[in-house]
Amino acid sequence: MCRCDCPRNRTGPACQQLLSRQALAERCVQLGTANVDKCDSEANTCVNNCNGHSRGACVAGFCHCKPGFFGNDCALSMRDGPGGAAPAVLSDRGYAPRAAGPRVYIYDLPPELTTWRSDINLDRWTIRHFLEMLTASGARVADGGTADWFFIPVRLRSSSDAYVLQRAIHYLRQAHPWFNATGGKRHFVMAVGDMGRLESERGPLSANVTFVTHWGLSASKAERLGSSPWRASHRNATDIVLPVYISLRKLEKYGITRSRHHPKFAEMAPPDIRERNGPLFWFAGRICQDKSKPRTDGVWPNCPGGMGYSAMTRQAVHFHHWDRPGYMVAPGDRNYSRHLLTSKFCFGAMGGGHGQRQFQAALAGCVPVVIGDGVLEAWEPYLDWNQFGVRVAEADIPRLHEILAAIGPEEYARKVRSLRCAAQHMAFSGVTGAYMGESGRFDAFETLLAVLAARARHPDTPPERLRQVDRQLDAFMDCRSGAEEGGEEGGNGIGIGAAGREGARGTAAGRWREMKRPAGARPATGGEQARASLQQAVQQRRAPAGTSNPDPAATRRSSHRALLGAATREASSEHGPLGQARHTSSPQGKRARQHGGKLVKHHQRSPRAAAPEVGSIAGLQNASGVALRPPGRVCSVSSFDVDDPAAFPCCSLIKGIYSPPPGGLICAAVGDVSSCPRSWP
């Protein structure tokens, strides 16, 4: 089938008709944005920035691809092969899928389900970052017949988005063979709303789809609480619980960029946070649903109105322990960041659904206490939260102090040691940069890929047994070096990926590979008439000639120009040609000089010189002309690393520079997701 995709403000067989403001307003309401100006604003950003101006232009969030390129980010094109023309990802840039897998096919959906939807007011960017990093990491493949998994890239944030998923599945069943052939298995979506799958699913079509969510409630609490949102949402056999993405801005606000996990913490941390001299047990946040102060006169319930908020756990913890010596349970705390770093135990409470304080605690180095019967935390059952935290049954809240007092110094020290590895699985280091001295190898994004790869290797194994049968996943979850190696005896990569894929006959992947792709299944721009019409519209919306960033939204998408590794990073081509020194009067230049940052320049190669290896930074040199090797870690945003070139410090933490470039900070050196260093192929 052939599809003509238009920007949201145009219609017609060749996109030649400009919508009236009233018609555009009606379309925007259908897309969930009543404000027309926000709906069609140039501040809406494009996935992967359309992979550069050579492939397409960003038109208010919609990628208008140049002839020969297609896809929601213009990454796809057709390439001749032994079996005829086939789609390819960034074929002109030497892109190749990562050897270790998993191989993920991203469905190219109509724009009304994806890129037409405004991101100006988007408060949770996890799906967008994941979508971009699939390409940057090499997990993306262009042909679904070779895929281990299929990603349906719809944005699921609230219950009003549920219809989008249903429309997407109806489209997939007609336009592609793989959903029907698998019954929805090996397909996954990300749902980042408070209630996870429950608020994003309507009808039976997605019954076999894997939901990656933040909410692991698998046993209903609705009857006890008298609140329907507390119905069971998570399906243990299929779904995956993902940590909450915490932006760099919030990591700094909470003091987590000075994490206790950092090897230099004991030496370099300020004296007021160096020792664990804060509360024994600490929580600061909303306790009553209406944000009122809870009662302290010993009368239960201690909050007015409904008690369904946090399944009554916050209220109960406050009721029993608010005035206990060494305990701090309060609606707020002016010393929030200090107590997060100096407390011994931190309560990671649920909220209206999932919470995020358990992740703040884990990342900061405070042993998390989680209370939620029937609620799986992030990466369970692949991680045991009791190894690095404390699980308390809801019925045991009155004796919480006894449970914590029974944890002796040796057990507590073991939990702290285990917490450093677990925290790496909770961090999105590849996006935000490192702040625990971590490499990024075991971050949340890579952990999701590791789980998907293991499930592809053992599709019939229950999640609770997967680590027992998959040595590679077991090593990965323990942050052991075995994660770098084949996990199966005599195995190769993930078995059905890389070289092992060729012998995967009889497996699901092998069968999918043999499926015939529908003829002409790729989207089209509607021919020369559409191209001419759209090109004229694009030119009208682009910035004046001579500007380095024709897309006004490029400020956000490239705003990490200051967050580049001092030894290996310099601005991408969007910030001026590589090798040109920044103006030393700028804040970036001052910070780079203060921290010993060295400029990087592109090696001038002769026409006959070999091209850089795919996924490397070959061809880059430092200011002395010494060739640089790919970094074995993402750059660091920790203040402990600013003077340590070996830690690849991000040169500055300039106020307001918080949004990662496409593909995350691992891509900052090259400015092109196809060339991101793959330190863990």
C-alpha positions in Angstrom: 0.0 0.0 0.0 1.1 3.5 -0.8 0.6 6.3 1.8 0.8 10.0 1.3 1.8 11.7 4.6 1.2 15.5 5.0 2.1 18.0 7.7 -0.8 18.5 10.1 -1.9 21.8 8.5 -2.3 20.3 5.0 -4.5 17.8 3.2 -5.3 16.5 -0.2 -4.0 13.7 -2.4 -0.7 15.6 -2.9 -0.9 17.7 0.3 -1.6 20.7 -1.9 -4.5 22.1 0.2 -3.8 24.2 3.2 -6.3 23.7 6.0 -8.4 26.6 7.2 -7.7 27.7 10.8 -11.1 26.2 11.8 -10.3 22.9 10.1 -6.9 22.9 11.7 -8.4 23.6 15.1 -10.8 20.6 14.7 -7.9 18.4 13.7 -5.8 19.6 16.7 -8.7 18.8 19.1 -8.8 15.3 17.7 -5.0 15.1 18.3 -5.5 16.1 22.0 -4.4 19.7 21.7 -7.1 22.4 21.9 -4.6 25.3 21.4 -4.0 25.6 17.7 -0.8 27.7 18.1 0.8 25.0 20.3 -0.5 22.2 18.0 1.1 23.7 14.9 4.0 25.4 16.5 7.6 25.2 15.2 8.5 24.5 18.8 7.3 20.9 18.2 10.4 18.8 17.6 11.2 16.0 15.2 12.4 12.5 16.0 16.2 12.4 15.5 15.9 15.9 14.0 14.9 14.1 10.7 18.5 12.7 10.6 19.9 15.9 9.2 19.0 18.4 6.5 20.3 16.1 3.8 17.4 13.8 4.5 14.5 16.0 5.5 13.3 19.2 7.2 11.4 19.5 10.5 8.0 21.1 10.0 6.4 21.7 13.4 7.2 18.1 14.5 6.6 16.5 11.1 9.6 15.3 9.1 9.2 16.3 5.5 11.6 13.9 3.8 13.5 14.6 0.6 13.0 12.3 -2.4 14.3 8.8 -1.8 13.9 8.9 2.0 10.9 8.0 4.2 9.8 7.2 7.7 8.8 9.3 10.7 12.5 10.4 11.0 13.5 10.1 7.3 15.9 7.3 8.3 14.7 4.8 5.7 15.4 4.4 2.0 15.3 1.5 -0.5 18.6 -0.3 -1.3 19.2 -2.9 -4.0 20.1 -6.3 -2.7 20.3 -9.9 -3.9 16.6 -10.3 -3.5 15.7 -7.0 -5.0 15.1 -3.6 -3.4 14.7 -3.6 0.4 14.4 -0.9 3.0 17.5 0.1 4.8 18.3 2.3 7.9 20.6 5.3 7.1 22.1 3.4 4.2 24.2 6.3 3.1 26.0 6.4 6.4 27.1 2.8 6.9 24.6 2.0 9.6 24.7 -1.6 10.7 22.6 -3.3 13.5 24.5 -4.2 16.7 25.8 -7.7 16.8 24.4 -8.5 20.3 20.8 -7.7 19.4 18.0 -7.6 20.0 16.8 -6.6 16.5 13.9 -4.2 16.8 11.6 -3.2 14.0 9.9 0.2 14.5 6.6 0.4 12.7 6.2 3.5 10.6 2.7 4.7 11.5 0.6 7.4 9.9 1.5 10.8 11.4 -1.9 11.4 13.0 -0.9 8.6 15.4 2.6 9.9 15.9 4.3 13.0 14.7 1.2 15.2 14.4 0.7 15.0 18.1 2.2 18.1 19.8 5.1 17.6 22.3 5.1 21.1 23.6 3.4 20.2 26.9 4.8 16.7 27.0 5.9 16.0 30.6 7.3 12.5 30.2 9.9 12.0 27.4 10.8 8.3 28.0 9.1 7.1 24.8 10.8 9.7 22.6 14.3 9.1 24.1 13.8 5.3 23.6 12.7 5.8 20.0 15.8 7.8 19.2 18.2 5.5 21.1 17.0 2.5 19.2 18.7 3.9 16.2 21.7 5.3 18.0 22.4 2.0 19.7 22.1 -0.1 16.5 19.1 -2.1 17.8 16.9 -0.9 14.9 16.4 -2.9 11.8 14.6 -1.9 8.6 13.0 -5.3 7.7 10.5 -6.8 10.1 11.3 -10.2 8.6 14.6 -10.1 10.5 13.3 -8.7 13.8 13.2 -10.2 17.2 10.7 -7.6 18.5 8.3 -5.0 16.9 7.9 -1.6 18.5 4.6 0.3 18.1 5.8 3.9 18.6 2.6 5.5 19.9 2.7 7.9 22.8 0.7 6.5 25.7 0.6 9.0 28.5 -3.0 9.0 29.7 -6.3 7.2 29.3 -7.3 9.6 26.5 -4.4 8.0 24.4 -5.9 4.5 24.5 -7.8 5.0 21.2 -4.4 5.8 19.5 -3.1 2.3 20.3 -6.3 0.7 19.0 -6.2 2.6 15.7 -2.5 1.7 15.4 -3.2 -2.0 15.7 -6.0 -1.8 13.2 -3.6 -0.2 10.8 -0.9 -2.8 11.4 -3.3 -5.6 10.8 -4.0 -4.2 7.3 -0.6 -2.8 6.3 1.9 -5.3 7.6 2.0 -9.1 8.0 3.7 -9.4 11.4 1.0 -8.5 13.9 -1.4 -11.0 12.4 1.2 -13.7 12.1 2.2 -13.4 15.7 -1.1 -12.5 17.3 0.5 -9.5 18.8 3.3 -11.5 20.5 6.9 -10.0 20.2 5.2 -6.6 19.9 5.7 -4.0 22.6 4.6 -0.5 23.5 5.6 2.0 26.2 2.9 3.3 28.4 4.2 5.9 30.9 0.9 6.9 32.6 0.4 6.5 36.3 -1.7 3.4 35.9 0.3 1.7 33.1 -1.5 -0.9 31.0 -4.8 -0.3 32.7 -5.3 3.2 31.3 -3.8 2.5 27.9 -5.6 -0.6 26.7 -9.1 -0.9 25.2 -10.4 -4.2 23.9 -8.8 -7.5 23.1 -6.6 -6.6 20.2 -3.6 -5.8 22.4 -4.0 -8.8 24.7 -0.7 -10.4 23.7 1.2 -7.2 23.3 4.0 -6.5 25.9 3.5 -3.3 27.8 6.6 -1.6 29.1 5.3 0.6 31.9 6.2 2.1 35.3 3.4 0.4 37.1 3.6 -3.2 38.3 0.3 -3.7 40.1 -0.6 -7.3 39.4 -3.1 -7.8 42.2 -6.2 -5.7 42.4 -6.7 -3.3 45.3 -9.9 -1.7 43.9 -12.3 -3.5 46.2 -10.4 -2.8 49.4 -9.8 0.9 48.5 -13.1 1.5 46.8 -11.3 3.0 43.9 -11.4 1.5 40.4 -8.0 2.9 39.2 -6.4 0.4 41.6 -7.4 -2.6 39.5 -4.7 -5.0 38.4 -2.8 -3.6 35.5 0.5 -5.5 35.1 0.6 -8.9 33.5 3.5 -10.8 34.9 3.9 -13.2 31.9 4.2 -10.5 29.3 4.8 -7.0 30.7 8.0 -5.2 31.9 8.3 -2.6 34.6 10.6 0.2 33.6 12.2 2.8 35.9 11.0 6.4 35.7 13.1 8.6 33.6 14.4 11.5 35.7 15.7 14.4 33.7 19.1 16.0 34.2 17.4 19.1 35.6 15.7 17.1 38.3 18.8 15.1 39.0 20.6 18.3 39.8 17.7 19.7 41.8 17.6 16.6 44.0 21.4 16.6 44.4 21.7 13.2 42.7 24.5 14.3 40.4 26.6 14.1 43.6 25.6 10.5 44.2 27.1 8.5 47.0 27.7 5.7 44.5 30.5 7.8 42.8 33.9 6.4 43.7 35.1 9.9 44.5 32.3 10.8 46.8 34.2 10.1 50.1 37.0 12.3 48.9 35.3 15.1 47.1 31.8 15.4 48.5 31.1 18.6 50.5 31.4 18.0 54.3 27.7 18.5 55.0 26.7 15.5 52.9 29.8 13.2 53.3 28.6 11.3 56.3 25.2 9.5 56.7 24.2 11.9 59.5 20.6 12.5 58.3 17.4 10.8 59.4 17.4 7.0 59.9 14.2 6.9 57.9 13.2 9.8 55.6 10.3 10.8 53.4 9.3 14.2 52.2 6.3 14.6 49.8 2.6 14.7 49.5 0.7 12.6 52.1 -2.9 13.6 51.6 -4.4 13.4 48.1 -5.7 17.0 48.4 -2.2 18.2 49.5 -3.5 19.2 52.9 -1.4 18.6 56.0 -2.2 15.2 57.7 -3.6 15.2 61.2 -1.1 14.6 64.1 -3.6 14.0 66.9 -3.6 10.2 66.7 -7.0 10.1 64.9 -7.4 7.8 61.9 -8.0 8.5 59.1 -5.4 11.3 59.2 -6.3 12.8 55.8 -9.6 14.3 54.8 -11.6 12.9 51.8 -10.6 9.8 49.9 -7.9 7.5 51.2 -7.2 5.8 47.9 -4.1 7.9 47.2 -0.9 5.7 47.5 -3.2 2.8 48.5 -3.1 4.5 52.0 0.6 3.7 52.5 1.8 7.3 52.8 -1.0 8.0 55.2 -0.2 4.9 57.3 3.5 5.5 57.5 2.9 9.1 58.6 0.3 8.0 61.1 2.5 5.5 62.8 6.0 7.1 62.5 5.8 10.9 61.9 7.1 11.7 65.4 9.4 8.7 66.0 12.9 9.7 66.9 15.3 9.5 63.9 12.3 9.4 61.5 11.3 12.2 59.3 7.9 11.8 57.5 6.7 15.2 56.3 4.8 16.9 53.5 7.9 18.8 52.5 11.6 19.4 53.4 13.7 22.4 52.7 16.8 20.2 53.0 15.5 17.6 50.5 18.6 17.1 48.5 20.8 16.9 51.6 18.6 14.4 53.4 18.3 12.3 50.2 22.1 11.9 50.3 22.6 11.5 54.1 19.6 9.4 55.2 20.0 5.7 55.9 16.7 4.5 54.6 14.4 6.4 52.1 10.7 5.6 51.6 10.0 5.1 47.9 6.2 5.6 48.1 3.5 5.0 45.5 1.4 8.0 44.5 -1.7 8.1 42.4 -0.1 5.0 40.8 3.6 4.5 40.4 6.0 6.7 42.3 9.6 7.8 41.5 11.1 8.3 45.0 12.4 4.8 45.1 14.5 5.7 42.0 15.6 9.0 43.5 16.8 7.0 46.6 18.5 4.3 44.6 20.4 6.8 42.4 21.4 8.9 45.3 22.7 6.0 47.4 20.0 5.8 50.0 18.6 2.3 50.7 15.0 2.4 49.3 12.1 1.1 51.4 9.2 0.0 49.2 5.7 -0.7 50.4 3.1 -2.0 48.0 1.5 -5.5 48.2 1.2 -7.0 44.7 3.2 -4.3 43.0 6.3 -5.2 41.1 9.1 -2.6 41.1 11.3 -1.8 38.2 13.0 -4.9 36.6 11.3 -7.3 38.9 11.5 -10.3 38.8 14.9 -9.9 37.1 16.1 -7.9 40.1 15.4 -8.8 43.7 14.7 -5.5 45.5 15.3 -7.1 48.9 19.0 -7.5 47.9 19.6 -3.8 47.9 16.4 -2.4 49.5 13.8 -3.3 52.0 10.3 -4.6 51.1 7.7 -4.1 53.8 4.2 -5.6 53.7 1.4 -3.1 54.0 0.2 -4.9 57.1 3.6 -4.4 58.7 3.7 -0.6 58.5 3.0 -0.3 62.2 6.2 -2.2 63.0 8.4 -0.6 60.3 10.8 0.6 62.9 11.3 -2.9 64.2 12.0 -4.2 60.7 14.6 -1.5 60.0 16.2 -1.9 63.5 16.8 -5.6 62.8 19.0 -4.8 59.8 22.5 -4.9 61.3 25.6 -3.0 60.0 26.9 -6.0 57.9 23.5 -6.5 56.2 23.2 -2.8 55.6 26.7 -2.6 54.1 25.8 -5.5 51.7 22.7 -3.7 50.6 24.6 -0.5 49.9 27.2 -2.5 47.8 24.4 -4.2 45.9 22.6 -0.9 45.4 25.4 0.5 43.2 24.8 -2.1 40.5 21.0 -1.9 40.8 21.1 1.9 40.6 22.8 1.7 37.2 19.8 -0.3 35.9 17.6 2.6 37.2 19.6 5.4 35.5 19.2 6.6 31.9 22.9 7.4 31.8 23.1 7.2 28.0 20.6 10.1 27.8 21.5 12.3 30.8 25.2 11.5 31.1 26.8 9.6 34.0 26.9 10.7 37.6 27.8 7.6 39.6 31.1 6.9 37.9 29.3 4.4 35.7 30.1 3.6 32.1 26.5 3.5 30.9 26.8 -0.1 29.9 24.1 -1.2 32.4 21.7 1.7 32.2 18.0 1.4 32.0 17.9 1.6 28.2 20.5 -1.1 27.8 18.7 -3.2 30.5 15.5 -3.1 28.6 17.3 -4.3 25.5 19.0 -7.1 27.6 15.6 -8.3 28.9 14.1 -8.2 25.4 17.0 -10.1 24.0 16.8 -12.8 26.7 13.1 -13.2 26.2 13.7 -13.6 22.4 16.2 -16.4 23.2 13.8 -18.1 25.6 10.3 -17.2 24.5 8.6 -19.9 26.5 10.4 -19.3 29.8 8.4 -17.5 32.6 10.0 -14.2 33.6 10.8 -15.4 37.1 13.0 -18.2 35.7 14.6 -16.3 32.9 17.8 -15.4 34.8 18.2 -19.1 35.8 18.3 -20.3 32.2 20.0 -17.3 30.6 23.5 -16.8 31.8 24.0 -13.6 29.8 21.1 -11.9 31.4 22.1 -13.1 34.8 25.6 -11.6 34.4 24.1 -8.4 33.0 21.7 -7.9 35.9 24.7 -8.4 38.3 26.8 -5.9 36.3 29.3 -8.7 35.7 31.7 -8.9 32.8 29.9 -12.0 31.6 27.3 -9.6 30.1 29.9 -8.8 27.4 30.2 -12.4 26.4 27.9 -15.0 24.8 25.5 -16.2 27.5 24.9 -19.7 26.2 27.4 -22.5 25.9 28.5 -22.5 22.3 26.2 -19.5 21.8 26.9 -16.6 19.6 25.6 -13.2 20.5 21.9 -13.7 21.5 21.5 -16.9 19.6 19.0 -15.7 17.0 20.9 -12.5 16.3 24.2 -11.9 14.5 25.7 -15.0 13.0 23.5 -17.3 15.0 20.5 -15.9 13.2 21.4 -17.7 10.0 20.7 -21.0 11.7 17.6 -20.0 13.4 15.2 -22.1 11.3 12.1 -23.1 13.1 12.2 -20.1 15.5 9.8 -17.3 15.4 12.5 -15.0 14.0 13.3 -17.5 11.3 9.7 -17.8 10.3 9.2 -14.0 10.2 12.2 -13.6 8.1 10.7 -15.8 5.4 7.4 -13.8 5.3 6.9 -11.9 2.2 6.8 -8.2 2.8 3.8 -6.5 1.2 4.7 -4.9 -2.1 5.1 -1.2 -1.9 4.5 -1.2 1.9 6.7 1.9 2.5 5.0 5.3 2.8 5.3 7.7 -0.1 5.1 11.5 -0.3 2.6 11.5 -3.1 4.8 12.1 -6.1 6.3 15.2 -7.6 3.3 17.3 -7.1 3.3 16.6 -3.4 7.0 17.2 -3.2 6.8 20.6 -4.9 3.8 21.7 -2.8 5.4 20.6 0.5 8.8 21.9 -0.4 7.2 25.4 -0.9 5.5 25.1 2.5 8.7 24.0 4.2 10.6 26.9 2.8 8.0 29.3 4.1 8.3 27.9 7.6 12.1 27.6 7.8 14.3 30.2 9.4 16.0 33.0 7.3 18.9 31.9 5.1 22.2 32.0 6.7 21.2 30.7 10.1 22.9 27.6 11.3 19.7 26.0 12.7 16.7 26.5 10.4 14.5 24.7 12.8 13.7 27.0 15.7 13.2 23.9 17.9 16.8 22.9 17.2 17.7 24.8 20.3 16.2 22.1 22.4 17.3 19.2 20.3 20.9 20.4 20.3 21.0 22.1 23.6 23.6 19.8 25.0 26.4 21.5 23.0 28.0 22.4 26.4 27.6 18.8 27.7 30.4 17.2 25.7 33.3 15.1 27.0 36.4 17.2 27.6 38.8 14.7 26.0 36.7 13.5 23.2 33.7 15.8 22.7 33.2 19.0 20.7 30.1 20.5 19.3 28.4 18.7 16.5 28.1 20.2 13.0 25.0 22.1 14.2 27.1 24.2 16.4 29.7 25.2 13.8 32.3 23.2 11.9 34.3 20.8 14.0 37.7 22.2 14.7 36.6 25.8 15.1 37.3 27.1 18.6 34.3 28.5 20.5 34.3 32.1 21.4 36.2 32.2 24.6 34.0 34.9 26.0 31.0 32.5 26.0 30.1 30.5 29.1 30.9 27.3 27.3 34.3 28.5 26.4 35.1 29.7 29.9 34.0 26.4 31.5 35.9 24.3 28.9 39.1 26.3 29.7 38.6 26.0 33.5 38.2 22.2 33.3 40.9 21.5 30.8 38.6 20.8 27.9 40.4 20.1 24.6 38.9 20.9 21.3 38.3 18.1 18.8 38.7 18.5 15.1 37.7 16.3 12.2 40.6 14.6 10.6 41.0 15.8 7.0 41.1 12.7 4.9 42.1 12.4 1.3 39.4 11.1 -1.1 41.0 7.7 -1.1 41.2 7.4 2.6 39.1 4.6 4.2 35.8 5.7 5.8 35.6 5.5 9.6 34.4 2.2 11.0 30.6 2.1 11.6 29.7 3.2 15.1 33.1 4.6 15.9 34.7 8.0 16.2 37.6 7.1 13.9 38.9 10.1 12.1 38.5 12.4 15.2 41.6 14.0 16.7 42.2 16.1 19.8 43.9 19.5 19.6 47.3 17.9 19.5 46.4 15.8 16.5 46.3 12.5 18.4 43.7 10.1 17.1 40.9 9.4 19.6 39.5 6.0 20.4 35.9 5.4 21.1 35.1 6.1 24.7 34.3 3.1 26.9 31.7 5.2 28.8 29.2 8.0 28.4 30.4 11.4 29.5 30.0 12.4 33.1 27.8 15.2 34.4 29.1 14.8 37.9 30.9 17.7 39.5 33.4 15.1 40.9 34.6 14.5 37.3 35.1 18.0 35.9 38.9 17.8 36.2 39.3 14.1 35.2 39.7 13.6 31.5 39.7 9.8 32.0 36.1 10.1 33.2 35.0 11.9 30.0 33.5 14.9 31.8 30.8 16.7 30.1 32.3 20.2 29.9 29.7 22.1 31.7 26.4 22.1 33.6 25.3 25.5 32.3 21.9 26.5 33.6 19.2 25.8 31.1 21.1 23.2 29.1 19.3 20.0 30.0 17.7 18.4 26.9 19.8 15.6 25.4 20.6 15.6 21.7 19.0 12.9 19.5 20.3 9.5 20.7 21.4 10.9 24.0 24.8 12.1 25.3 26.5 9.0 23.9 26.0 10.7 20.5 27.0 14.2 21.4 30.5 13.9 19.9 29.4 13.1 16.4 26.0 14.8 16.1 24.6 11.9 14.0 22.9 8.9 15.5 24.3 6.6 12.8 27.8 7.2 14.1 27.3 7.0 17.8 30.1 5.1 19.5 29.1 1.5 20.3 31.3 0.6 23.2 29.1 -2.4 23.9 28.2 -3.8 20.4 
